């Protein structure tokens, strides 16, 4: 019986050490602005939509509870969209800014660019997990950006 208890304790200890890494909070004190505070902002995510060009520069790691901006810039070389419904459901969308027009949606499935331009999405990462945004109906790894929320 004693060895069974030791085994269970050892297994639980191993599981606790094997869990996902937890990112430290960006702010020590959020203050009046709450989650939108300047100290709670992560690095911007840059995505480029261009015919035959990669979307980004590798995987992106976000921290749950932190504020981010995703800048999606289309070069106008083709009519292209970006989709990522599971990712867009794992965040709280603050706003989408297109040509100075601010849109505050409940949720989105995709954005389509018929010509050159930039859309800036500001959001707070909420639900931990692994996600991707991609050009629809493509299979190449360069046509997607892997995003993890920790």
Secondary structure as UniProt FT lines:
FT   HELIX           2..17
FT   TURN            32..33
FT   HELIX           34..36
FT   HELIX           38..40
FT   STRAND          45..49
FT   TURN            51..52
FT   STRAND          60..62
FT   TURN            64..65
FT   STRAND          67..74
FT   STRAND          80..83
FT   HELIX           85..89
FT   STRAND          91..98
FT   TURN            99..100
FT   STRAND          101..103
FT   STRAND          110..113
FT   STRAND          117..125
FT   STRAND          129..134
FT   TURN            136..137
FT   HELIX           141..143
FT   STRAND          144..149
//
